[in-house]
Amino acid sequence: MTVKIKVENLSKIFGKNPKNVLEKLEHGVSKEKILQETGHTVGVNNVSFEVEEGKIFVIMGLSGSGKSTLIRCLNLLNKPTQGKILIDGEDIVEYDKQKLKEFRQKKVAMVFQHFGLLTHRTVLDNVVYGLEIRGISPEERYRIARENLAIVGLRGWEDHYPNELSGGMQQRVGLARALANNPDILLMDEPFSALDPLIKREMQQELLDLQARLKKTIVFITHDINEAFKLGDRVAIMKDSVIEQVGTPEEILATPKNEYIKKFVKDIDRSKVLQAKNVMFKPSTVVSVKDGVKIAINEMEQSGLSSVFVVDKERRLLGLVTIDDAIKALKENKRLADIIQENYFTTGPETYVQELIPIATKNKYPIAVVDEDKRLLGIIVRVSVLSSLV
């Protein structure tokens, strides 16, 4: 995958002489001691990470960890004290005022926690605001605004004012406004934290659905570990202005780097993080429809299974054959194709384990994991689902 954002050794220190504090940081002086001795606040300390194009990168941490300071460095609302921020290979820290203005108008957009809507403007006029500043013609900017309001599910609300909308709807307006400039990168600073839990879950799913269509590069800030693991392709966990660990949710769950990370992931609901692709195993016992009944019986005997999946030459799933039906078919001289049944469940690789639990506990056959073309990717047995929660 192409790296869209590359951050190298980034530090941000607030105070009159931030450069003088860097040496103390390099010698391991704590941010608390630096504040006490110098009056300077360490916002971000020597942070490095990469974000792949079209992926959601979540920066997670508690209050004061430095996550919001960090995201504001990515569009230079906070000017870094040291380090590089490479966007498509260009270090934006070196941009002059004109290049920075173009970068903010065309390449990056930010969605804030408290919506940031202009209360005296209608929904439509809020969305056109950035396009208006760029000098886009009225006809074109209103066309673009209406398209983006439709994308976020607000068609028909164009003439309403922000105070007539729910919190979730106001955040959708903010998202539409950010999307209107068609940015490559979306920076989202705790955008759902002010919403009630039900609306928050709806907005999380809507963001995932939107991302599946638009494939933006997103940096998302949150203090909620469950939200981080649900949304993030990769997650960075911050503490005291440094990144403690970066990885996929599965990697962090499986191999927490230290005690701090272990405490974070201890109580997480794994069923909402792990997906079918994480708990399936490659099917070693599969028969082709052109094989005979005897081959199917041999495969089941050798693997110790009482059923086997049947595929065609393109490995598309055709059905399942049980040992009882196979033995009976052998006696009756039937073909394998004659005894294929469809009394089993299939799922896609992205399905969360949470959705598979009731299926796995009730179904006597393995769950088949298939792609969009019904090709068999893997098999999930009940023990795989239940053991993944431990």
C-alpha positions in Angstrom: 0.0 0.0 0.0 1.1 3.6 -0.7 2.1 5.6 2.4 0.0 8.8 2.5 1.2 10.3 5.7 4.6 9.7 7.3 5.5 11.4 10.6 9.1 11.3 11.7 10.5 12.2 15.2 7.8 14.8 15.7 7.8 16.9 18.9 5.6 19.8 20.0 6.5 21.8 23.0 4.5 24.8 24.2 6.3 27.7 25.8 8.6 30.7 25.1 11.8 28.7 24.3 10.7 25.2 23.2 13.9 24.4 21.4 15.8 24.6 24.7 13.6 21.9 26.2 14.3 19.3 23.4 17.7 18.4 25.0 16.0 17.6 28.3 13.5 15.3 26.6 16.4 13.5 24.8 18.0 12.9 28.2 14.7 11.4 29.5 13.5 14.2 31.7 9.8 13.7 32.4 7.2 16.1 31.0 6.0 16.8 34.6 9.6 17.8 35.7 10.0 19.9 32.5 6.8 21.8 33.3 7.9 22.3 36.9 11.4 23.5 36.1 10.8 25.4 32.8 7.1 26.2 32.6 7.0 24.5 29.2 4.4 21.9 28.3 5.3 18.8 26.3 2.4 18.1 23.9 4.1 15.5 21.7 7.4 13.8 22.3 9.4 12.2 19.4 6.4 10.5 17.7 6.8 8.5 14.4 4.2 6.6 12.5 2.8 6.0 8.9 -0.7 6.1 7.5 -1.5 4.1 4.4 -3.6 5.7 1.7 -7.3 5.0 2.0 -7.0 3.6 5.6 -8.4 4.8 8.9 -5.6 5.4 11.4 -6.9 5.9 15.0 -4.9 7.8 17.6 -6.2 6.8 21.0 -5.4 8.0 24.5 -6.7 9.4 27.7 -7.1 13.2 28.4 -3.7 14.8 28.4 -2.0 12.1 26.4 -1.2 14.4 23.5 -3.5 13.0 20.8 -5.4 16.2 20.0 -2.1 18.2 20.0 -0.7 15.6 17.5 -3.6 15.7 15.1 -3.4 19.5 15.0 0.2 19.2 13.9 -0.9 17.3 10.8 -2.5 20.5 9.3 0.0 22.8 11.1 -2.6 24.3 13.4 0.2 23.4 15.9 3.6 24.1 14.4 5.9 21.3 15.4 9.0 22.1 17.4 10.9 19.5 15.5 10.4 16.6 13.1 8.9 16.0 9.7 5.3 15.5 8.4 5.5 14.0 5.0 2.3 14.1 2.9 2.8 12.3 -0.4 6.5 12.6 0.2 6.5 16.4 0.8 7.4 17.8 4.2 4.5 20.2 5.0 6.5 21.7 7.9 8.6 23.5 5.3 5.6 25.0 3.5 5.4 28.7 3.0 2.1 30.5 3.7 0.7 30.1 0.2 1.5 26.4 -0.1 0.0 25.8 3.4 -3.1 27.7 2.4 -3.5 25.5 -0.7 -2.8 22.4 1.4 -5.5 23.2 3.9 -8.1 24.2 1.2 -7.6 21.3 -1.1 -5.8 18.3 0.4 -6.9 18.1 4.1 -10.1 18.8 6.0 -10.9 18.6 9.7 -14.0 17.5 11.6 -14.3 18.8 15.1 -15.8 17.4 18.3 -18.3 20.3 18.8 -19.4 20.5 15.1 -18.1 24.1 14.6 -21.2 25.0 12.6 -22.2 28.6 11.9 -25.5 29.0 13.6 -26.7 31.9 11.4 -26.3 29.9 8.3 -28.6 27.1 6.9 -27.3 23.6 6.6 -26.6 24.1 2.9 -24.8 27.4 3.5 -22.6 25.8 6.2 -21.5 23.1 3.7 -20.7 25.6 1.0 -18.6 27.8 3.3 -15.2 26.3 2.4 -16.0 26.3 -1.3 -17.1 29.9 -1.0 -13.7 30.9 0.5 -12.0 29.1 -2.4 -13.9 31.3 -4.9 -15.9 28.4 -6.4 -18.9 29.8 -8.4 -22.3 29.8 -6.6 -23.9 27.3 -9.0 -21.0 24.8 -8.7 -20.6 25.1 -4.9 -24.3 24.6 -4.2 -24.3 21.6 -6.5 -21.3 20.1 -4.6 -22.8 20.9 -1.3 -26.1 19.1 -2.1 -24.2 16.1 -3.4 -22.3 15.8 -0.1 -25.4 16.3 2.0 -27.0 13.4 0.2 -23.9 11.3 0.8 -24.2 11.8 4.6 -28.0 11.2 4.6 -29.2 14.8 4.9 -31.1 15.3 1.6 -34.1 17.4 2.4 -32.5 19.3 5.3 -30.7 21.9 3.2 -32.8 24.9 4.4 -32.8 24.1 8.1 -30.6 25.7 10.7 -28.2 23.9 13.0 -30.3 24.4 16.1 -33.1 22.5 14.4 -30.9 19.4 14.1 -30.0 16.6 16.5 -26.3 16.2 17.6 -25.8 13.4 15.1 -27.3 15.4 12.3 -25.1 18.4 13.1 -22.0 16.2 13.0 -23.2 14.9 9.6 -23.3 18.5 8.4 -19.7 19.0 9.6 -18.7 15.8 7.8 -20.4 17.0 4.6 -18.6 20.4 4.9 -15.3 18.6 5.2 -16.1 16.3 2.2 -17.2 19.2 0.0 -13.6 20.2 -0.8 -12.9 16.6 -1.8 -9.8 16.3 0.4 -7.4 13.4 0.3 -7.1 13.4 4.1 -9.8 13.7 6.8 -8.7 14.7 10.3 -11.3 13.8 12.9 -10.8 15.1 16.4 -13.1 13.1 18.7 -16.0 13.8 16.4 -18.5 11.4 18.1 -17.6 11.9 21.8 -20.3 14.5 22.4 -23.1 12.2 21.1 -25.2 9.9 23.2 -24.2 6.1 22.9 -26.9 5.1 20.5 -26.2 7.9 18.0 -22.5 7.4 18.5 -22.7 3.8 17.4 -24.8 4.8 14.4 -22.3 7.4 13.4 -19.4 4.9 13.7 -21.1 2.6 11.3 -22.0 5.4 8.9 -18.4 6.4 8.9 -17.3 2.9 8.0 -20.0 2.7 5.3 -18.8 6.1 3.9 -15.2 5.0 4.0 -16.0 1.8 2.1 -17.3 4.0 -0.8 -15.0 7.0 -0.7 -11.6 5.5 0.5 -10.3 8.6 2.2 -7.2 8.6 4.3 -8.5 9.3 7.8 -6.8 10.1 11.1 -9.3 9.7 13.9 -8.8 10.8 17.5 -10.7 9.1 20.4 -10.3 8.3 24.1 -12.6 5.2 23.7 -10.7 1.9 23.1 -13.7 0.2 21.8 -14.3 2.9 19.2 -10.6 2.9 18.3 -10.6 -0.9 17.6 -13.9 -0.8 15.8 -12.9 2.0 13.3 -9.1 1.6 13.0 -7.3 -0.3 10.4 -4.3 0.5 12.6 -4.3 2.1 16.1 -1.7 4.2 17.9 -2.1 4.3 21.7 -0.6 7.4 23.4 0.4 8.1 27.0 2.3 11.1 28.3 2.8 12.6 24.8 4.5 9.5 23.4 3.1 6.6 21.4 3.2 3.4 23.4 2.2 1.0 20.7 1.1 1.0 17.0 -0.6 -1.9 15.3 -3.8 -3.5 14.0 -6.5 -4.0 16.7 -5.8 -7.8 16.4 -2.0 -7.3 16.9 -2.5 -5.1 20.0 -5.0 -7.5 21.5 -2.7 -10.5 20.9 0.6 -8.9 21.9 0.2 -5.9 24.1 3.6 -4.2 24.4 3.6 -3.3 28.1 1.5 -3.3 31.2 -0.2 0.0 30.3 -1.5 -1.5 27.0 -2.5 -4.7 28.8 -4.7 -2.7 31.2 -6.3 -0.9 28.2 -7.2 -4.1 26.3 -8.1 -6.2 29.4 -11.8 -5.3 29.4 -12.4 -4.8 25.7 -15.2 -6.8 24.1 -13.2 -8.9 21.7 -16.3 -10.1 19.9 -16.7 -6.5 18.6 -13.1 -6.3 17.4 -12.2 -9.7 15.9 -13.7 -10.7 12.6 -14.3 -13.9 10.7 -11.0 -13.6 9.0 -9.2 -13.5 12.4 -10.7 -16.8 13.7 -11.1 -18.9 10.5 -8.7 -21.5 9.5 -7.7 -22.5 6.0 -9.8 -25.5 4.9 -7.3 -28.4 4.4 -10.2 -30.8 3.8 -12.1 -29.8 0.8 -13.3 -31.9 -2.1 -14.0 -31.0 -5.7 -17.4 -31.7 -7.2 -15.7 -33.8 -9.8 -14.3 -36.1 -7.1 -16.2 -39.3 -6.3 -18.0 -40.1 -3.1 -15.2 -42.4 -2.0 -12.7 -39.6 -2.1 -15.0 -37.5 0.1 -15.2 -40.3 2.6 -11.4 -40.8 2.7 -11.0 -37.0 3.3 -13.3 -37.0 6.2 -11.8 -40.1 7.7 -8.3 -38.7 7.5 -9.2 -35.4 9.0 -11.5 -36.8 11.7 -14.4 -34.7 10.4 -18.0 -35.7 9.9 -18.6 -33.3 7.0 -16.7 -31.7 4.1 -17.3 -28.7 1.9 -17.5 -29.2 -1.9 -16.2 -26.7 -4.4 -15.9 -26.3 -8.1 -12.7 -25.9 -10.1 -12.7 -22.1 -9.3 -13.0 -23.0 -5.6 -16.5 -21.6 -5.5 -18.5 -23.2 -2.7 -21.2 -25.5 -3.9 -22.3 -27.1 -0.7 -21.6 -29.6 2.1 -21.5 -33.4 2.3 -21.9 -35.4 5.5 -20.3 -38.7 6.3 -23.7 -40.4 6.8 -24.9 -39.2 3.4 -21.6 -40.2 1.7 -21.7 -43.7 3.1 -25.3 -44.2 2.0 -24.5 -42.8 -1.4 -21.6 -45.2 -1.8 -23.9 -48.1 -1.2 -26.6 -46.7 -3.6 -24.0 -45.8 -6.3 -24.9 -42.1 -6.3 -22.6 -39.2 -7.4 -21.2 -36.6 -5.1 -23.3 -34.0 -6.7 -26.4 -35.9 -5.8 -25.9 -35.6 -2.0 -24.7 -32.0 -1.7 -26.7 -30.1 0.9 -27.0 -26.4 1.8 -27.9 -26.8 5.5 -25.0 -24.6 6.7 -24.2 -20.9 7.2 -21.8 -18.7 5.2 -20.3 -15.4 6.1 -17.9 -12.8 4.7 -14.4 -12.3 6.1 -15.3 -8.9 7.6 -18.2 -10.2 9.8 -17.6 -9.5 13.5 -17.4 -12.5 15.9 -20.2 -10.9 17.9 -22.6 -11.8 15.0 -21.2 -15.3 14.7 -21.6 -16.4 18.3 -25.3 -17.4 18.1 -24.8 -19.1 14.7 -21.7 -21.1 16.0 -23.4 -22.2 19.2 -26.6 -23.5 17.4 -25.2 -24.8 14.1 -23.9 -28.4 14.0 -21.7 -27.7 10.9 -18.8 -25.3 10.4 -19.4 -21.8 9.1 -18.0 -21.3 5.6 -16.2 -18.0 5.0 -16.6 -16.9 1.4 -15.7 -13.9 -0.7 -18.1 -11.9 -3.0 -17.7 -14.6 -5.7 -18.6 -17.4 -3.2 -15.0 -18.7 -3.2 -14.2 -20.6 -0.1 -11.7 -18.6 2.0 -11.8 -20.5 5.3 -13.8 -22.5 7.8 -15.0 -21.5 11.3 -15.8 -24.1 13.9 -17.5 -23.4 17.2 -14.4 -23.7 19.3 -12.7 -21.0 17.1 -15.4 -18.5 17.9 -15.6 -19.2 21.6 -11.9 -19.5 22.3 -11.3 -16.1 20.6 -13.2 -14.4 23.4 -10.9 -15.7 26.1 
